[in-house]
Amino acid sequence: MHDLRHAMVVRRIQDWHAHDVDVDAKIAALATYLGHVEVREVYWYLSAVPELMSIVAARFEAFTGCPPAGAS
C-alpha cells in the first residue's frame, strides 16, 4: 500500500514540474491530502527519487544561473 502512495506522490510532483506548476503553492494541499501534519514531511519524496532530484537540480541551476557541475 505504501508503494502505491509513494508512486502517486512522485508522479504528482513530476507532473507538476512537467506542467510548470508552482509546486511550493500546491505542496501544502498534497501534505494535507496525505495526512501529514508538517509540509516538510512531503519533501522527503523529493530526496528519495533520483528523477525528482534531477528535476529539482535543473530548476535550481536555472534559478541561480549556474551551469551544472562539470559543464564547460
Residue pairs with C-beta under 8 A, 6 or more apart in sequence:
5 34
6 45
6 48
9 30
9 34
9 42
9 45
10 45
10 49
10 51
10 52
12 30
13 23
13 30
13 45
13 46
13 52
14 51
14 52
14 55
15 21
16 23
16 26
17 23
17 52
17 55
17 59
27 39
27 42
27 43
28 39
30 42
31 38
31 39
31 41
31 42
34 41
34 42
36 42
45 52
46 52
46 53
46 56
47 53
57 68
58 68
61 67
61 68
